[in-house]
Amino acid sequence: MSHASDIVNTKGHWAVGIEWPVIGSRGDNYTVTMTDYGFDCDCIAYRKCKHIKSVEERFDDPSQGRDT
């Protein structure tokens, strides 16, 4: 289930389909994927999880560049 982003418009974004590996706080590995509808994570959370937020925030970080 994709969760809409408050930071980047994902519809038609150049990064749609890209997967980011994220290591959780307990060392578990998760994958966050950008879709046309927001971000999706393969963790068990049913709300927008911290894994998604960590990837999403990279698009708002001036040191990482921003492309909305």
N, C-alpha and C positions, 0 to 999 in steps of 0.2 A: 504494500500500500504506500503510495507516494504521499509525502507531506509537503504542502506548498511552502515556498520560501518567502520570507519577508525581506530578503536582501537582494536576490537576483531573480530576474524573469527567466525561467527555465524553458519556456515555450520556444522551440526552435533554436535554443542556445547551442553554440558550437561544442559545448561539453556534454551534451545529452548522450548518454550511453557510456560515458567514462565511469570506471569503477575506482574508488579510492579504498585502499586497505586501511583499517583503523584498528588499533590495539586498545581494547577496553581496559578499565581500571583494574580488573583482575587478571589481565594478561590474555584474555580471549581475543581471537581475531574476528573482525567483522568486515563486511564490505558495504560501502555506501555508494549508491549509483544515482546519477542525475537522470531524470526522465523529463519529458515535456510537461509533466504535472507537478514537479518538485523533486524531492530527494527520497530515496528508499534505502532502508538498512535491513540487513538480514538478522538482526538481533530480535529478541522476543518482545520488545516494547511495542505497544499499540499506539503510543503517542509519538510526537516528534522527539527522538532520543538525543542524548548528548553526542552520540557518534555523528549524527546528521548535522547537529549544530556546529560541531568542530570543523567539518568540511565546509559547510555553508559560510562560516565566518572567514574562511580563507579568501572568499570573494569580496569581502568588505575590508580586508587588511591591505593598507596602502603598500606595504612591503611586498605583498604577493601579487599586486596588480589587481585591477577590477575591470571586469567585462560583463556588463549587464545587458 
